[in-house]
């Protein structure tokens, strides 16, 4: 049972891709049953992730308090990291629990990008996002390049 795809005009008929398509179609047609306790196991692991529950204080007028979870703040700052051309945010965390002034990010750097220039742009993007969206002033930004990806 061959399926029509836009790429069919450049793939010869009867190739391994046809076998792969047939196997994929057969697998996707089969109903999937979750193993017993699957959802409970996944939720237990999510609850074990401390960043989901640790809070960072945000500026607020007394007597009010405002806070954000580390996970939410890290997600926001990771998006700012990925907005820099040539960088893709891989992770973002707050190394010191409860300290919203120190952030550590890891990135994938596009091949051919100058590391120092990209890091400078990432720091600027993080400072801007932290100030405009969270009202925070970052004092320490640690950047680790843990991968290099090709130009597309």
C-alpha positions in Angstrom: 0.0 0.0 0.0 2.1 2.9 -1.3 1.2 6.4 -0.2 1.5 9.4 -2.4 4.0 12.0 -1.1 5.4 15.1 -2.8 8.8 13.4 -2.8 7.6 10.4 -4.7 8.6 11.9 -8.0 12.3 11.7 -7.1 12.3 8.4 -5.3 12.3 5.2 -7.3 9.4 2.9 -6.8 9.9 -0.3 -4.9 12.6 1.1 -2.6 13.2 0.7 1.1 11.2 4.0 1.6 8.1 2.2 0.3 8.6 -0.6 2.9 9.2 2.0 5.6 6.0 3.8 4.6 4.0 0.6 4.7 5.4 -0.3 8.1 4.7 3.2 9.5 1.1 3.1 8.2 0.6 -0.3 9.8 2.0 0.9 13.1 -0.1 4.1 13.2 -3.2 2.1 12.5 -2.7 -0.1 15.6 -4.4 1.0 18.8 -1.9 1.9 21.5 -2.5 0.8 25.1 -0.6 2.5 27.9 1.1 0.2 30.3 -0.5 0.0 33.8 0.7 2.9 36.0 2.2 4.8 33.0 0.4 8.1 33.8 1.2 7.9 37.5 4.8 7.2 36.8 5.1 10.2 34.4 3.4 12.5 36.9 5.6 11.3 39.8 8.7 12.2 37.7 7.2 15.7 36.9 6.5 16.3 40.6 10.1 15.4 41.4 11.4 18.2 39.2 12.2 20.9 41.8 12.2 23.8 39.3 8.4 23.3 38.8 7.8 24.3 42.4 10.7 26.5 43.5 9.7 30.1 43.4 11.6 33.2 42.5 10.6 36.5 44.0 9.6 39.3 41.6 9.4 43.0 42.3 6.1 44.0 43.9 4.7 47.0 45.9 4.5 46.2 49.6 2.6 44.6 51.2 2.0 42.5 48.1 4.2 39.6 47.1 4.8 38.3 43.6 6.7 35.2 42.5 7.2 33.0 39.5 8.3 29.4 39.4 11.8 28.8 38.3 10.5 26.6 35.5 8.3 29.4 34.1 11.1 32.0 34.3 13.5 29.6 32.7 11.1 29.0 29.8 10.7 32.7 29.2 14.5 33.3 29.3 15.2 30.3 27.1 12.9 31.8 24.5 14.9 35.0 24.7 18.1 33.0 24.2 16.7 31.3 21.1 15.7 34.7 19.6 19.4 35.5 19.0 20.4 34.6 15.4 22.8 31.6 15.4 21.8 30.4 18.9 19.3 27.8 20.0 18.6 27.6 23.7 19.1 24.1 25.1 18.6 24.7 28.8 18.1 27.5 31.3 18.3 27.3 35.1 18.8 29.3 38.2 21.9 27.8 39.9 21.1 29.2 43.3 17.6 28.4 44.5 15.6 31.5 45.2 18.1 33.9 43.5 16.6 35.5 40.4 19.8 37.5 39.6 21.9 34.5 38.5 21.0 32.5 35.4 22.9 29.7 33.5 22.0 28.9 30.0 23.3 26.3 27.5 23.0 26.8 23.8 23.7 25.2 20.5 25.7 27.5 18.3 25.3 27.6 14.6 28.5 26.7 12.7 30.3 29.8 11.6 28.9 32.1 14.3 31.4 33.9 16.4 31.1 32.6 20.0 31.9 35.8 21.8 29.7 37.9 19.6 26.8 35.5 20.0 27.3 35.3 23.8 27.2 39.1 24.0 23.9 39.2 22.1 22.5 36.4 24.3 23.4 38.4 27.4 21.7 41.5 26.0 18.6 39.5 25.1 18.5 37.9 28.6 18.9 41.3 30.3 16.1 42.8 28.2 13.7 39.9 28.7 14.3 39.7 32.4 13.8 43.5 32.8 10.8 43.9 30.6 8.9 40.7 31.2 9.8 39.9 34.8 11.1 43.2 36.3 14.4 41.5 37.2 18.0 42.7 36.9 20.3 39.9 36.1 23.7 40.2 37.7 25.3 37.0 36.6 24.7 35.2 33.3 26.7 32.0 32.6 26.6 30.6 29.0 27.8 27.2 28.0 28.0 26.2 24.4 27.2 22.5 24.5 26.6 21.8 20.8 27.2 23.2 17.3 24.6 22.9 14.6 25.0 23.2 10.9 23.9 26.2 8.8 20.5 25.5 7.2 
